[in-house]
Each structure stands twice: as structure tokens, then as C-alpha cells.
Amino acid sequence: MSSSLFRTKKVEQSILDTEEPEHALKKSLTALDLTVFGVGVIIGTGIFVLTGKVAKETAGPAVSLGFVAAGVVCALAALCYAEFASTVPVAGSAYTFSYASIGELPAWIIGWDLVLEFALGTAVVAVGWSGYMRSLLDNAGWHLPAYLGGRDGATGFGFDILAAALVLVLTAILVIGMKLSARVTEVVVAIKVTVVLIVIVAGAFFINGDNYKPFIPKAETVPAGSSLKAPLIQLMFGWAPSNFGVMGIFTAASVVFFAFIGFDVVATAAEETKNPQRDMPRGILGSLFICTALYVAVSIVVTGMQHYTKLSVDAPLADAFKANGHPWYAGAISFGAVVGLTTVCMILLLGQTRVFFAMSRDGLLPRFFSIVHPRFRTPHRPTILLGVLIAVIAGFTSLSELAELVNIGTLFAFVVVALGVIILRRTRPDLHRSFRTPWVPFVPILSVAATLWLMLNLPAETWLRFAIWMVIGFLVYFLYGRSHSRLGRHEETTIGEVMHRPPKNDTE
């Protein structure tokens, strides 16, 4: 039984499956499309909110160094993703990579994990987008009824009509085709990056050098917590991270790291890329480099415009402009957030449908969902199913506490992909790798260590919720996935043919 749980699917077979007419996705994406997807999903409200919050509470002006540290950790994981995505250009990202290197059960676990990560991520972002949109509508004099504004603050029935509508519209765009999705994303990302650059350039004129003093504030010890809301590392070892000082930079890195989440979604589009061997590494690493540069620039500007002790937590960049006598920039920032969150939501939904599609094509989920649309060549069935479910979740649920599940899910995927690079290098050294992660196994091991450290800084209750979701996943696998696995059935057919083959005659 244990051998069947860790049976691996050959890379050649995974690529062959993508050529089946009923299950083949259309190849239409370029390196530019992939880079835009990466920038589109990484840059969200974090660039406008998280920078000031972490500067005020954790690192001071040195938050920019925290972004650099987080970017380095992500770069280690990105190098591993780039090798896999160019070597195994198949939909599914970390799920497909795990199936080719570690085995079926680990692949199922990571696939189940990604389904949760992308679903909650899409719903959370849709709810955030709705909040900004309601704010803009209020400014224009248009007010939604309270019962259509979401669950937060609702006394009776509450449904977030804007969040649900956004998810449904994006679902329709994804069904129609990847190229349309790419074109929409390019336009929206161009607007979003333009707003960010305007904020950076305009803010640079209001920088006061005295606000950078001290650049690394004196360290402050954080009291150790004992509840489930405390970081797991505190409950395990009694160690509490410190704010400010040199260690505060690394504490800040563990917080701002989550502003980088999303570059791994680029890997889910490998099967729909014209030249994945060349373009996947460019898209993954290019988007990460661009976003790191923008994050560092924004953090330098906001801490230079206003002393870190005076920054607001809710809207630091907008309030920093108000403090310098330019309140109208707050409207531009809100507009940029609304536009930006649209692409984040769409690309997260894209990533989830591709993982679901890949798992169904392998038989671990019903094969019904692996049939592509005859005209658009997109996985329309899982896209519609998941789009409707997420629209309902976003409309009826307050997801602020569940948002951290997105983070632990992503970090778990990073660990599996890094280990998979090491394993596949040993088991399949013959594979052609157009991009190779440098210094293997040092870089993957360093990536695993850095990722685990960040995971230990997550609250214990996040680990508990993640464990519950994984238990449900194990039940689904053993009750359905294992017995319907195409790889498993192929092995049974092969064994049956060997057992029923007549013995060779000595004269033959």
C-alpha cells in the first residue's frame, strides 16, 4: 500500500496527457503575459497598507530591508518553481511537480492545499475589493443598502453583492479564454503600476531626511503569548520575536512576506504558454523582481514622508499625503487599490481552476471536470463550479480570520516544490532542463529552512485550521481519489496483463 501512495507519474506521461484533444488547453501566453500575471497578483492592497503598518509596529524605516529579506526568501522558492515549470510545463503548479517527483499522496495533499489557498484568497480579495468600491461609490453619492454590503457589521441578513458580482464576471472572462484574460490583465496592471509609480514619484518630493532617524530603531522585546493566537514558535520554544532593532527587520520580513504571495500562480499557466521552457522562468523571476523593487520604493517613500511613529495603520500612504497637505492623492490610491484587486482576484481564480483541472485529469477528482470547452479550449466546468462557490462564500462570509490559511498554504507549497527539485534531480537526471536552479541542493535546502521559519511565526490557530482541512483531504483521497487514480488503474492493467500472459515456450 505504501508504494502505491508514493507512486510517481512520469514527466513524459504528464506532457502526453496535455495532448489529448478533449483535455488540451490552448497555448496562447508569452513571457510578457506571464510577467503581467505575476505583477497583477502580487501587487494588491499590501503595497498601500502593509508598508506603513509594519514600519510603525515592527521595523521603522528599516521596513525596506524587511522587504528585501522577504524578496530573497521568495527568490529562493522562485528559482525552484522556475526549474519545475520549464521542465514539466503542465497545468497544476506544485501539484503536478509533486506528482512527478515525490508521489501521488504528497501530490494530492499539495493539490488539496492549493485548492483551499486559491479559493480563500479569491474570496478574501473580492471582499476587500468590495470595501474599496463601496467607498468610491459613497464618495460619488451612491449608497448600497446595508444588507447588500456584506456580513461585517450586518445585524440581520447580509450579502456582499459587489464581491459576488466581481467573482462571477471574472469567471465569465476566464471561461471565454486565456488570451482575453491576459489582455484584460495587461490593461488593469498597467493602470495599477502607473498609480503606484505616480505615488512613488510624487511622494519623493515630500521626503524629509529627518524622518529616517533612527533608520533602525532600538529593539523592543515582545511579551510571549500563550493562547492559540500566539505564533507557534512561542508555544513550542517560549521564544518571542522582537520588534525594531536588527531582529525587527527579520520579524518584519515574516510579515511583509505575504505581500509577495502570488508569483507561484504563474506556474499554473505553464500548459497554456507558447514556449514554457524559455518564458516560465522569465515570467516568474521577472514579476518577482519588479514587485520587490516597487515594494522597497514605496516603503522608502512612506517612511520618508512621515515619521514612522506617526504613520496610520489603516491607510498610511494616503494619510501621509494628507499630512503633507495633498489629500486628493488618497482618492488616487483608493482607485489604484480597486483596479489592482480586480487582477489579483482573477489570477487567483485562474490558478485554482488549473489545479482543480489537473487533479481531475489525473482521476483524483471526477474526470467530468477535465473536459475543456470545444470552442474556447478552457476548463469551463471547474471554472464555473468554483466561480459560483467562491461568489457565494465571498457574499455570505466574513473571511478576515481565515485569510492566514492562504499564507500557510502557500508556504507549504514552497517547501514541497523545493524538496521536489532535489528528488527529481536524483531520480531523473536525464530530463532536459532548459532552466536549472543553481547550487542544488544548497538553494532548495535554504529555501525550505527559510520557509519553515516563516511558517513557525504563524499563529497556532492557523496551524489547527490547516490540519483540519488536511484531514478532510485525506478522507477524500482514500474514499475517492486513490481508487479512481488513472495512474493506479494503469498500473493495475499492466500487472493484470503480465499475470495473464501465457508462459513462453522453450522453443520460442
N, C-alpha and C positions, 0 to 999 in steps of 0.2 A: 504493500500500500504506500509506504513512504517513497518508493521510487516513482510511483505514478504521480504523487503530489509534486514532485520536483522534476517532472519530465519537461524538457525544453523544446520549443518549436524552432526548427532550423530557420535561419535568416532567409535562405533561398525559398523556403515554403511560404514565409510571410510575404515576400515580394511577389511570389507566384499568385497568391490569393488576391492581390490587388489588381490582377489582370482578368479576373472573372467578370464577364460583361454585366451581370446583374449586381455585382458588388464593387464595381470600379468607380472611383471618384475622378472627376475631371481635373486634369493638371493645367492650372492657369496662373499660378503665382510666381513672382520673380523675387529677387533679393530685396528690391525696394518695397514690394508688398509686405514681405516678412518683417523688415525693419519697422515699417509703419505700424504693423500689427503689434510688435513688441513695444514701441513707444506709446501706442494707443492704450494698451492695457496697463502698463507700468505707471504712467503719469495720471493720477487721479486727484482726489482732494488732499491726499497726503502732502503734496508739494505746497499747498496753500495753508494747511493746518498743522501738520506734524512737525514741520521745521521749528515753528515758534514754541510749540508745547514742549518739545524735548530740550530746546535751548533754555527755556525758563526753569524747567524742573530737573534737568539731568546733567547738561554739559556746558551751558553757557555758550559763548561764541564758538567754542571748540566743537559744537554740533557738526560743523562742516567736516571735521576729521572723523566724526562718527559715521557720516555718510560715506566717506572714503573707505573706512574699515568695512562697512556693510557691503559696499560695492566690490571689495576684494573677495569677501566670502561668496558673494553671488557669482563673481567671475570664475572662481574655482569650480562651482557647480555648472556654470555655463560651458566651460571647456569640456566637461564630461557629456553634457547634453549635445554639444556640437558634434562630437565624435559619433555618438549613437545615432543622431538624427540624419547624419550624412551616410552612415554605414547601413542603417536599417530605415530607409525612407518610407515608413508605413504609418498610417494614422494610429493614434493611441498614445504617443509620447512614452512616458515612463512605463506604462502598462506593457506596451509592445517590447520595449527594451528589456524589461524584466523577464518576459516570456522567452526571449532569445538567449538569455544569459543565466538566470537563476532558477527558473522553473515555473510551472503552472500555478501552484498555490500562491507563491510570492507575487506573481503577476496579477492574480485575482485580487489579492489584498491591496496592491497599489492601485489597481483599476477602481476598486470599490472606494478607496480613499479619494481618488481624483474626482469620482462622481460627486461625492459629498463636498469636496473643496470647491469645485466649479459651480455647483448648484447654489450653495450658500453664498459664495462670492457674488454670483449674479444677482441673487435676491437682495443681499445687503447693499450692493452698489445701486440697484434700482430704487431702493427705499431712500438712499442718500440723494440720488438724482431728483427724486420727487420732492424732497425737502427744499433743495435749491430752486426748483422750478416753481414751487408754491410761493417762495419768497419773491421771485421775479414777477409772478402774476399779481401778488399783493401790491407790489410797487406800482404796477400798471393799473391798479384799481379793480382787478378781477379776483374775487374771493370764492374758493370752493366751499361747499357745505362741510361742517366739521366731520360728519360721518363718512365723507369721502376723502378725508385727509390722512387716514392710517390709524393704526392701533395706539400709537403713542399719545397719551392724553385723552383717548376716547373713553367716555363714560358708559356708553351702550354699544350699539353696532358701530363698527369702524372698518372701512375698507379703503386701502390706498389705491385709488383709481388710476392715478398717474403712473405709479410704479408698475402696476399690472399692464397698463396700456403700452408702456415703453417695451416691456418684455415681449408682448405679443407682436408689436410692429417689427422689432428686431428679429423675431422668429420668422416672420414672413420674408424679410430680406435675406436671411440665411437659407431659406428653402429655395428662393429664386436662383441663387447662385453665388459662388465664392468670389467671382470677379466683380459682381455688383457690390458684395460686401467689402471687397478691397477698395473699390472706388469711393464708396461712402466713407470708409475709414480714413482714406487719404485726405479727403476734404476736411473732415472733422478734426483729424490730428493736426493738419496744417493750421487750422484756426486756433486750436488749443496751444500749440507750441508758440504761435505768434503772440498770443496773450501772455504766455509765460515770459517770452523774451522782452515784451514791452514792459512788463512789471520789473524785470531784472535791470533793463537799461534805465527806466525812469527812476527806480529805487536807488540806483548807483549815484544819482545826483544829490541824494539826501543822506548819504553816508557820513557819519561823524566818527572820526578815528577814536575819540574818547570812549565810544560805546564798546570798543573791543577790549577795554581794560577792566578786569584781567581777562585775557583770552582763555586761560584755563583756570576757572575759579577754584578756591580752596575746597578740598574734599569734605563731604558731609556723610557721616555714617547713617544708613537707613535702618530703622528698627526691624528686627526679624519678625516675620509673621508666623502664625501657627494655624490659620484657617486654610480651607481649600482654595481661597483666593490668592494665597501666597505662592510665589514661584516654587516649582517642585524642588529646585536645588536647595531652597531654605529648609523644606520639610525633611529632606534626605540628609543633609550635612550641617544644618544650622548656620549656613553661610548666607549672608545678605549682601547684595551688591551695593556699592557706594555711589552716591550722586556727586557730580563735579569731580575735580581732580583728574588725574590720568585715567584711573579706573572708570570714572564717569563717562569718558569717551567710549569705552567698550560697552558700558551699560547702555549708552545712547545708541550704539550700533545694533544692539539686540532689539531695540525698539524701532528704529528707523528702517531696519532690515525689511520690515513688512511693507514698506513703501515701494520696494523693488519687486515684490511678488508679481509674476505675470510673464517674465521672459520665457518661462518653461512652456507657456501656452503656445508659443511659436512652434515648438516641436510637434504639436498635434497636427499641424498643417503640412507635415513633410510629404505625405502622399499626394497632395494637391499642388506640389511645387514642380515647375518645369525641369529644373536642374538642381535637385536637392543636395547632391554631393558638393556642389560649389556654393549654392545660395543659402542653405540652412545655417552653416557656421557664420556667414556674413550677417544674416538676419538676427540670430541670437546674440552674438557678441556686439554687433553694431548698435542694436537697440539698447543694450545694457550700458554701453559706453556713453551714448547720447544722454540717457536718463541720469546717469551718475553725474555727468558734467552739469546738467540743469539743476539737479538737487543741491549740489555743492554751491553753485552760483546763487541760488535762491536763499540758502542758509546764510551765506556771507552777507547778502544784501539786507535781509531782515534783521540780523543782529547788529548790522552797522547803522541801520535807520533808527533803531530804538534800543536802549539798554536792555539786556536780556531779562533783568529783574522787573521791567515794566511791560514786557510783552503780554498780550492777552493769550488765553489758551484756546478759545473758540475760533477766533479769526485773526491771528497775529499779523498776517501780512496786510490785510485790509485795514486793521486798526493802526498799524504802523504808518500807513499813508495818511490816515485821519489825523494822527498825532503830528504829522508834518504839514497839515493844512491842505490836503488833497483827498477829500472824502470820495470824490467821484470814481477813484480807482477801485473802490470796493465793489461798485457795480460791474466793472470790467472783470474783476476777479470772480465774482459770482457767475457771470456769463461764461467765463472760461471753465469753471467747475461743471456747469450744466453740460456744456459741449463735450468736455473731456470725459465725463462719466458715461456718456452715451456710448463711446467706443469701448470703454472698459467693460460695460455690461454686454455688449455684442460679442466681444472676443472671448470673454469667459464662457458665454453660452456656446460659442463655436467650439471651444476646447472640450466642453463636456459632451457635446453631441458626437464628436470624433472619437473620444474614448469609449463611449457607450456603443457606437457603431463598430469599433474594432473588437470589443468584447463579444458582441452579438455575432459578428462574422466568424469568430472562433468557436461559437456554440456555447460559451459560458453564460450568455444571456440569450433569449429567444432569437432565432435566426430571422424571424419576421422583421426585425428592426435593421437588418443589414442590407435590405433591398434598396437600391438607390432610385431616385426619380428618373423615369425614362427620358425626360426632356432636359431637366436641369442638371442631372448627374450629381445630385446632392443627397445625403442621407435624410430625406424628408420625414420619415416616420419617427425616428428618435428625436429629431429637431422639434416636431410638432408636439409630441408627447411631453418632452422635458420643458418646452417653452410654456405650455399650458400649466403644468405643475408648478413651475417656478413663478409664473404670474400669480397663481393662487396663493402661494407661500408669501410672496412679496406683498400681496394685497392684505392678507389677514394677520401677518405675524410681525411682532417687534423682534428684530434679529440682532440687536446690539450685543447681547451676551454670547450669541453663537458665532459671532464674527471671528473669534480667535480660533475656531475649528478650521477655518480656511488656512490660517498660518501654520498650524501643526501638520495639516495635511500636505502642504507644500514642502515643508522641511523634511517630512518623512519620505516624500518622493525624491528629494535631493540625495538622501542617504542611499536609497536603493539604486539610483542611477550611477552614483559614484562607485558603489561596490560592483555593479554590473559591468562597468568598464574594465575593472581589474579581472573579473572572472572570464569575460569574453576574450580578453587578450590572451588568456592561458588556454581556454578551450578551443578557440577558433583563430589561431594566429595567421591562418591562410586568407582570411577575409580581406578584401580590398578596402582600405580606409583612406578616403580622399582627405579627411581631416583627422589628425591624431592628437589626442590630449597629451601635452608634453609631460615629461618626467613621471611616467606611470611606474610604480604605484604611488609615488610620493604625493602628487597633486590630488588624486582621488582620496587618499587617506587623510590628507589635510582638510579636504572638503568635508568628509564625514565628521572629523573631530570638531571643526568649526560649527557645523550644522547641529550636532548633538548638544554643543554648549548653548546654542540659541534655544533649542527645544527645552533644555532644563530650566531656562529662565521664564518659561510659560507657566501660568497658574496651574495648580494641581487639578482644579475642577475641569480645565480644558483637557487634560490627560484622561480624566474619568469619562467625559463625554466621548472622547475619541475611542476609548476602549469599548464603550457600549456599542458604538457604530461598527467597530471591527467585529464584535461578537455576532451582531446581526449579519454581517458579511460572511462570516464563517458558516452560519446556518444556511444562507442562500447557496453558497458554494457546494456544501455537502448534500443539500437536498435537491439541487437542480444542476448547477454548473458542472460538477465533476462527472455526472452520468451523461451529460449532453455535450461534453467537450469533443470537438471534431478531431483534435489530436488523439484523445483517448480512444475514440471509435476507430480511427485509422490504425492505431496500434493493435486493437482487438482484431480487426480484419486481417492484418498482417500475420498475427500469431495464429489465427484460425486457418489461413491458407497454408502456413508451414506445417501445422499439425495434420491437416487433411491431405497433404501432398503425398502421393504414393512413393514408397521407398525405391531408391534407384536399384536397377538390376546390375548384377556384377558384370554382365556382358555389355552394358551400355558404356 
